[in-house]
Amino acid sequence: MKYMGSKRYMLCNGLGDTITKLAPKSRRFIDLFSGSGAVSWFVAEQFPIPVVAVDLQLYSSVLADAILARTGPLEIRWVENWLQRAKAHAESSKGYQRAQQLQNTIAVGAVHSAATSARELCANSEYSICRAYGGYYYSALQSILIACLRQTLPSDPSRKRVALAALVQAASMCAAAPGHTAQPFKPNSSAGRFLLEAWRKDVLEIVAQRAKELSARFALVEGKSIVGDANILARELNVDDLVFLDPPYSAVHYSRFYHVLETIASGKDVEVSGEGRYPPQELRPHSSYSVGTKSLSAIEDLLATLGSRGCRVIITFPAGKASNGLSGELVTSAAEKYFKVDSATVHGRFSTLGGNAKIRSARQTSEELVLSLRPR
Ligand SMILES: C[S@@+](CC[C@H](N)C(=O)[O-])C[C@H]1O[C@@H](n2cnc3c(N)ncnc32)[C@H](O)[C@@H]1O
């Protein structure tokens, strides 16, 4: 999964130890900004407490539930059956033969004409996913297969959850975009080779790998995911809850970077526009944490709520100044109003999601704070 803010790296580097110390003393683990689900999965697989993963985005909830909602492994014969159904569905769809021919020409280059042909074919597709993203984030064939995998998900609820999460992960891994889906690579002399590299990926093979890997993993105790606002859900937490906060640090909304995954998760038809092929702004989740004038009051409000509810809290945040105006120092001061704070600095992989205050490139090694909070 290409996820820009994933805490996977830090789980082996300080954060995992802090969680391991506190989780056994807690009744539940609440991940209020769950993103890729890396932290929720870590806790659910290791500790016998329910995990609740919260995020504004539906695709995040889909990822979390693939493991949190199940307490045993799934056998994997269903995976091949699903793939067969999807393939048969694809083969009977309009444009499949032509998409297959185009896929064969991708292998020999000629990126501009490959993109033009794929876009022409996909513009008239019966599938919304192809019309929106085929010829841009995906080759024509990839987009037909993604649409057909989405339409032929298993009916059994556990398999369906794993299948949809595997499809979201595979869509992320195949997307012809740098680390996220804010904009596809252009079919030109500099980015064209990256576009072709992505378009050559075998969606079916990657989906099968992801589905089998997820099937083998499960939570020790059943948990759940919630699509919602952290600040509102925090009002329902209590003194036995260990709450993990990894809030946004970017002044650009996360929904701008993950709209393709959100479309696939929801299965709804979308009309898209612009270079990034976005759905309209009003359909993309909006976060106060990504608005420079609101981010500080958002985190202060959240910490005040968690303090009044008596929760133990772990926060991670880049030590320096982030593009949404927050910084490790500001987050620490906000926490000190309601909690006693232990602070450690660890190395993380900070993704700028379009830029922190100083650096524009996408991924940086960074200093990250891990704050452990006890209510006063
Ligand atoms: C830094 S990322 C979290 C990364 C995550 N810890 C991981 O390991 O993948 C921040 C997440 O917060 C979500 N988000 C933003 N505002 C939110 C809010 N008000 N309530 C809940 N989630 C929010 C974003 O959609 C994004 O997934």
The ligand as a Tripos MOL2 file, in Angstrom:
@<TRIPOS>MOLECULE
LIG
   27    29     1     0     0
SMALL
NO_CHARGES

@<TRIPOS>ATOM
      1 C1         -1.2910   11.4060    9.2240 C.3       1 LIG1
      2 S1         -2.6590   10.5130    8.6120 S.3       1 LIG1
      3 C2         -2.7610    9.1230    9.6550 C.3       1 LIG1
      4 C3         -1.8430    7.9930    9.2220 C.3       1 LIG1
      5 C4         -2.0380    6.7030    9.9810 C.3       1 LIG1
      6 N1         -1.6680    6.8130   11.3760 N.3       1 LIG1
      7 C5         -1.2590    5.5630    9.3360 C.2       1 LIG1
      8 O1         -0.3970    4.9450    9.9740 O.co2     1 LIG1
      9 O2         -1.4850    5.2870    8.1490 O.co2     1 LIG1
     10 C6         -4.0330   11.4800    9.0890 C.3       1 LIG1
     11 C7         -5.3950   10.8640    8.7770 C.3       1 LIG1
     12 O3         -6.3870   11.6520    9.4640 O.3       1 LIG1
     13 C8         -7.5740   11.6550    8.6900 C.3       1 LIG1
     14 N2         -8.3670   12.8110    9.1720 N.ar      1 LIG1
     15 C9         -8.2270   14.1130    8.8960 C.ar      1 LIG1
     16 N3         -9.0660   14.8610    9.6370 N.ar      1 LIG1
     17 C10        -9.7580   14.0130   10.4260 C.ar      1 LIG1
     18 C11       -10.7580   14.1790   11.4160 C.ar      1 LIG1
     19 N4        -11.2350   15.3800   11.7550 N.pl3     1 LIG1
     20 N5        -11.2590   13.0680   12.0090 N.ar      1 LIG1
     21 C12       -10.8030   11.8330   11.6670 C.ar      1 LIG1
     22 N6         -9.8520   11.6210   10.7360 N.ar      1 LIG1
     23 C13        -9.3240   12.6920   10.1190 C.ar      1 LIG1
     24 C14        -7.0920   11.7120    7.2600 C.3       1 LIG1
     25 O4         -8.0870   11.2260    6.3720 O.3       1 LIG1
     26 C15        -5.8300   10.8310    7.3190 C.3       1 LIG1
     27 O5         -6.1410    9.5120    6.9580 O.3       1 LIG1
@<TRIPOS>BOND
     1     1     2 1
     2     2     3 1
     3     2    10 1
     4     3     4 1
     5     4     5 1
     6     5     6 1
     7     5     7 1
     8     7     8 2
     9     7     9 1
    10    10    11 1
    11    11    12 1
    12    11    26 1
    13    12    13 1
    14    13    14 1
    15    13    24 1
    16    14    15 ar
    17    14    23 ar
    18    15    16 ar
    19    16    17 ar
    20    17    18 ar
    21    17    23 ar
    22    18    19 1
    23    18    20 ar
    24    20    21 ar
    25    21    22 ar
    26    22    23 ar
    27    24    25 1
    28    24    26 1
    29    26    27 1
@<TRIPOS>SUBSTRUCTURE
     1 LIG1         1 GROUP 0 **** ****
